Amino acid sequence: MNDITINEDKDDGDSDTNSKQTTETRATIKSIWSNKETRIMMIIYWMFSFTIVSTDELIPLFGLADNEGALKLIPRTIGTFMSTSGTV
């Protein structure tokens, strides 16, 4: 298994030199979620993914349904519709 590491530059407190010590720590869920930008981007990605997956699953079910207000399509028509929307 590959370990993911985070490089952190730490100033040694010596103002006479510009040297910095670099330490590597293992990335954890806590360290990833502690970064605000990363947290926001992950939440946005999850919301977008949920919307796409839900749409891809619900449209064929709505097309096949025989209830009032449903489209009552045959599977071939639904496949054509989904493949066309996938190319766009």
C-alpha positions as CSV (number, residue, x, y, z in Angstrom):
1,M,0.0,0.0,0.0
2,N,1.3,3.5,-0.9
3,D,1.6,5.9,2.0
4,I,0.6,9.5,1.3
5,T,2.8,12.0,3.1
6,I,2.3,15.7,3.8
7,N,5.4,17.9,3.7
8,E,5.5,20.5,6.4
9,D,8.1,23.2,6.5
10,K,9.0,24.1,10.1
11,D,11.1,27.1,10.9
12,D,13.7,26.2,13.5
13,G,13.4,29.6,15.2
14,D,16.9,30.7,14.3
15,S,16.6,34.1,12.7
16,D,20.3,34.2,11.6
17,T,19.8,31.4,9.1
18,N,17.2,30.8,6.4
19,S,17.3,27.0,6.8
20,K,14.0,25.2,7.4
21,Q,13.5,21.7,8.6
22,T,11.1,19.6,6.6
23,T,9.2,16.8,8.3
24,E,7.0,14.3,6.6
25,T,3.9,13.1,8.3
26,R,1.4,10.5,7.2
27,A,-1.9,12.0,5.8
28,T,-4.9,11.1,7.8
29,I,-8.6,11.8,7.3
30,K,-8.4,14.3,10.1
31,S,-5.5,16.1,8.4
32,I,-7.3,16.2,5.1
33,W,-10.5,17.5,6.5
34,S,-8.7,20.1,8.6
35,N,-7.9,22.1,5.4
36,K,-10.8,24.3,4.7
37,E,-10.3,24.5,0.9
38,T,-10.0,20.8,0.6
39,R,-13.1,20.2,2.7
40,I,-15.1,22.6,0.5
41,M,-13.9,21.1,-2.7
42,M,-14.7,17.5,-1.5
43,I,-18.2,18.6,-0.4
44,I,-18.9,20.2,-3.8
45,Y,-17.5,17.2,-5.6
46,W,-19.7,14.8,-3.6
47,M,-22.9,17.0,-4.2
48,F,-22.1,17.1,-8.0
49,S,-21.5,13.3,-8.1
50,F,-24.7,12.6,-6.2
51,T,-26.7,14.7,-8.6
52,I,-25.2,13.0,-11.7
53,V,-25.6,9.5,-10.4
54,S,-29.1,10.1,-9.2
55,T,-30.1,11.5,-12.6
56,D,-28.5,8.6,-14.5
57,E,-30.4,6.1,-12.3
58,L,-33.8,7.9,-12.1
59,I,-34.3,8.9,-15.7
60,P,-34.5,5.3,-17.0
61,L,-36.9,4.3,-14.2
62,F,-39.1,7.3,-15.0
63,G,-39.0,6.3,-18.7
64,L,-40.0,2.7,-18.0
65,A,-42.8,3.4,-15.5
66,D,-46.4,2.7,-16.5
67,N,-47.9,5.1,-14.0
68,E,-49.8,8.2,-15.0
69,G,-47.5,11.0,-15.9
70,A,-44.6,8.6,-16.7
71,L,-43.1,8.3,-20.2
72,K,-43.9,4.6,-20.9
73,L,-40.9,4.2,-23.2
74,I,-39.4,1.0,-24.4
75,P,-35.8,0.1,-23.3
76,R,-34.4,0.8,-26.8
77,T,-35.6,4.4,-26.7
78,I,-34.3,4.9,-23.2
79,G,-30.9,3.5,-24.3
80,T,-30.8,5.9,-27.3
81,F,-31.7,8.8,-25.0
82,M,-29.1,8.0,-22.4
83,S,-26.3,7.4,-24.9
84,T,-27.2,10.7,-26.7
85,S,-27.2,12.6,-23.4
86,G,-23.9,10.9,-22.5
87,T,-22.1,12.3,-25.6
88,V,-23.3,15.8,-24.9
